[in-house]
Amino acid sequence: MQGPPQAVSESWVRCRSQGVWHRLSEAPRVGEAELFRLKSRNRQLLGVARPTLQRSSHLLSDAASMVLLTDAQGLIIDAAGDRRVVEEGRRNHLEEGGRWNEALIGTNAIGTALTLGRPICIYGAEHFCQDVQRWSCAAAPIHDPGDRALLGIVDISGPADRFHPQSLAFAAALAREIEVSLGHGREAAHALLLLHFVSKRSVWLSDEILVLDHRGTVVHASEEARRRLDAGASLEQDARACIDGAEPESWAENCRRRFPQASLELVRQDGEAIGCLIVLHGRHASTGPRRSNRTAPLKVAPGERSVSFDAIIGDSPAMRAVKERAGRLATLPLPVLIEGETGVGKELFARAIKQARTPDGPFVPLNCGGMARDLVASELFGYVRGAFTGADEKGRPGRIEQADGGVLCLDEIGEMPLDLQAYLLRVLEDGIVYRLGSHEGRTVDFRLVSMTNRDLEAEIEAKRFRRDLFYRIAAVRLRIPALRERGTDVLLLARHFIRNAAERFGRKVPRLTATLEATLLAHPWPGNVRELRNVLEAAVAMAARDDELTEADLPDLPRASVIAARSADASSSNLHAIERAAILAKLDACGGNVTETARQLGIARSTLYLRLAELGLRSSARS
């Protein structure tokens, strides 16, 4: 059996001209950190292809072969099939992390298919390097279903003496199946992006919006947006250059020069970025040719904003106490650890601390959770040119450097990889940061504010967080109370969110019915202020009437809240009944414990006893 003679001979000529040594026994292999980063970059391709590869691996086990998936540069990112063959492939680095382009390991099905852009089979002695000639391989390219860009290679490899003659057809069929699956996924993602665009259209009525998918493909762009950007055919090219191959956290920075004075909002599905909206603010912006000297930063919503403690909504005893404590510690030159459940507003307090301490300095946030270890490292410490494959050719400062003279805010610090915690500790102790790949230290002076919804002391006991780092970041601690502990603050916040939502949607500000107020007071709000805001914004947008919001306008809430609302509904105009319903629901949620109920309602225990006596509920309560 032989591959196409001309294709093989031309490949050998290329190998000789590139100086490939014919006695190479193995392809270069990247380290585990680089492999992890490249697999993360190709996670959509991996996610779509893996079910196909797993199904085919059962067939290949009987055929003494394996199936490999590579990225667009010929780096193997997945392998499946006959376990003995997979193990045998390690000798030549025909395994995850192996680089199989022609310039590195000579003529082979993966590298030659990449070069030619079409399926090819390379049998035994047709491989350029002698030790690789024990293999026969069939490879087929995978193309993007939209623009036909090369995404990777499907390869079937096996011992040369047992290789099946139909392997090339099988590889081509697998590549086609993956392309079809990518196409279906692309269509679904575009539909979700357009739905998100429609939902935001009422918010940004005076602005133009570009909708881009995760590869920078323009899903939607109005004629006005194209005209303002003098884009023509270049818009697609520029968008692709900003987005394709970059981590979502870098999209905003990459887009800065191309889309000045705009804001970017990521769109995620199941935690994965599927695209973004770029909002071109204000129709009054210049419509002439864009100027390269416009450097207004692209802001990621909600963007840099100043927050004072007085602007934080809440008048319950719990909130008054925490705002007073935060105001005192804000002026101290000490690291602050802000603790609290998700959605309680920890970042508002972080920004208020920054405003009180360094009003003219930067506020630089970084979420340490849900990011690959290498991405956290490069974002936090920065890197120099050539630090890793795909690094910006000019290098990039990290968030620590960007926070010099201001505040570095590390959200979900409890999820920071354990090995990176040691590096952060060193920066905090020495005031010197080293970019990845550099031995040159840079002096920095910043205030650290950390945030977490985890019990870090429990994380220390579980060996997931360093004790010495905990003592360094928690010089002072600030606990933000949950919404269920803040009593009637719920109604203050509700009216604020309803007013803002009505203004954004161009609607009248509706009033809350008494039944709805009782429902809001009774609900435990596990998502806290964030959940309250989302629920009420959706209610305002979908309300049946412009002048009032009712229980029927809300998404389904837990049964306790509904019971409270119905109890109040019998005499909804009676404030006494509303209060009774709210206390009943809260008392029931606390198992009849008056002390805990009073704490969560934000009132004194003596006051609650008085109200219970008035309502005839004393016998059902306990201290």
C-alpha positions, 0 to 999 in steps of 0.5 A, a space after each residue: 500500500 502507498 500514499 499518493 506518490 507525488 504528495 509523498 515525494 514533495 513532502 520529503 523534499 520539504 523535509 530536506 529543505 527544512 533540515 529535518 534529521 531522518 534519524 529522529 525517533 520522537 516528535 517534540 512534546 510540550 510540558 503539562 502546563 502548556 498542554 493544559 493551556 492549549 487544550 483550554 484554548 481548543 476546548 470547544 473543538 475538544 468538547 464536540 469531538 470527544 463523543 465522536 472519538 469515544 464512539 470510534 475508539 471501541 471499533 479501533 480497539 478491535 482493529 489495533 489502532 488509535 484515533 488522535 485529535 490535533 489542533 491547527 498546528 498539529 499538536 495532539 490534544 486527545 487520544 483514544 482507541 486500543 490501549 496497547 497501541 496508545 501506550 506504544 505511541 508514547 515511544 515516538 510521542 504519538 500522544 497528547 502533547 506531541 507536535 506532529 507538523 512536518 517541519 519538526 518530525 518529517 513526513 507524517 499523516 498529521 503534518 502532511 495533511 496540515 500542509 496540503 489541507 486535505 486527507 492523506 494516508 502515509 504508510 510505513 516507509 513513506 514516513 521521513 523519519 526511520 523510527 516512525 516508519 513502524 506506523 501507518 497513519 491516515 489523517 483528515 482536516 477539520 474545518 470551521 463550518 462557517 469560514 472553513 478555517 482549519 481547526 485541527 486534524 483527525 488521525 487514525 494510526 496503527 502498526 504498519 503491518 496491521 493497518 486497515 486499508 479503510 482507515 483513510 475513509 474512516 478518518 474523513 468520515 469522523 472529521 465530517 461528523 465533527 464538522 456537522 456537530 460544530 455547525 449545529 453548535 454554532 447555529 445554537 450559539 448564534 441563536 443564543 447570542 441574538 436572543 441576548 442581543 434582543 434582550 439588551 436592545 431596550 437597554 441600549 436603545 441609543 447605542 449600536 451593538 455588534 454581536 460576535 461569536 467566540 471566534 470573532 465572527 460577526 453574528 449581527 452588525 447594523 448598517 449604522 454600526 458598520 458606517 460608524 466604524 467605516 468597516 466595510 469588509 475589514 470589520 470581520 477581519 478585525 473582529 476575528 483578530 481581536 477574539 479568535 484564539 484569545 481567552 475571553 478575559 483578554 477580549 476587551 483589551 484586544 478590542 481596545 484600539 479597534 472599538 474605542 469608547 465602547 463597552 464589552 459584555 461577555 455572553 456565557 452558556 453553562 459557564 463557557 463564553 460563546 461570544 460577546 456584545 460590543 456596545 458603541 455608545 452614543 450616536 453622536 460619535 464621529 462617523 468619519 474614518 477612525 483615528 489611530 490615536 484614539 485610545 479611550 479604554 474599552 470597559 468591561 461592564 459594569 466598568 470602573 465606577 466610584 462607590 461611597 459607603 453612603 451610596 450602599 443601600 441598607 438601613 437595617 442594624 446589620 447594615 449600619 454596623 457593617 458600613 460603620 466598621 468598613 468606614 473605620 477600616 478603610 483608612 487603615 493601610 491593612 489588607 482587608 478580607 471581605 466575607 459573605 455569601 454569593 450575591 451580598 454585594 462584596 464588590 460594592 464594599 471593596 469599591 467603597 474602601 478603595 474610594 475612601 482610601 485611594 480615590 484617585 488610584 486604580 481599582 483592579 479586580 480579578 476573579 480567581 475562580 473558574 479560570 485555568 491555572 496558567 491564565 490566573 498566573 498570566 493575568 495576575 503577574 503578567 508576562 514578558 515576550 516569549 514567555 509561552 506560546 501565544 503570548 503577546 509579542 510585547 509582553 503584558 503587565 499583570 493586574 498587580 502592576 496595574 493596581 500600583 497606587 490603588 487597590 487590587 481586588 481578588 474575588 473568590 481568592 479561596 479558589 486560587 491554585 495552591 502553588 500560585 498562593 506562594 507567589 502571591 504571598 511573596 509579592 505581598 511580603 516583598 512588594 516586588 512582582 516578577 512577570 512570567 518568564 522574567 528575572 527582573 523585579 518591579 516594585 509595586 505599592 497597592 492595597 489588597 482587598 480579597 473577597 470570598 464566599 468560602 470558609 477559608 479556615 476550613 479550606 486551610 484545614 483541608 490543605 487547599 489554602 495556605 495558612 500564612 497567606 490567610 494571615 497576610 490577607 486577613 489583617 482585618 475581616 469584614 463580613 457582609 450580612 446575607 439579605 435574609 438578615 437585613 429585614 426591611 432592607 429588602 423593600 428599600 433595595 426592591 424599590 431601587 431596582 424597580 426604579 432603575 429597571 423601569 428607567 432603562 426599559 422606558 416604562 413607568 415606575 410601578 408600585 409594589 402591591 402589599 401582597 408582593 411586599 409580603 412575598 419579598 419579605 418572606 423569601 429567604 433570597 439564597 442568591 441575596 441582593 443579586 437574586 433580588 435584582 435579577 428577579 425584579 428586573 425580569 418582573 418589570 420587563 414582563 409585567 402585565 401592567 405598567 402601574 403595579 407589580 404583583 406576585 403574578 409578575 415574579 418567577 416562582 419562589 419557594 413555598 414559604 414565600 407564597 404562603 406568606 403572600 397568600 396569608 397577607 392577600 386576605 387583607 392586602 391593604 392592611 399593613 398589620 396583616 402584611 407584617 403578621 405574614 412576614 413574621 410568621 414566615 420568618 419565624 417558621 423558617 427559623 424553626 420558631 427561634 425568636 432570637 434568630 428570627 429577630 436577627 434576620 428581621 433586623 430588629 431587637 428581640 424585645 421588639 419581636 416579643 412585643 409584636 408576637 404578643 400583639 399578634 397572639 403568636 407567643 406560644 408558638 415561639 421559643 427563645 
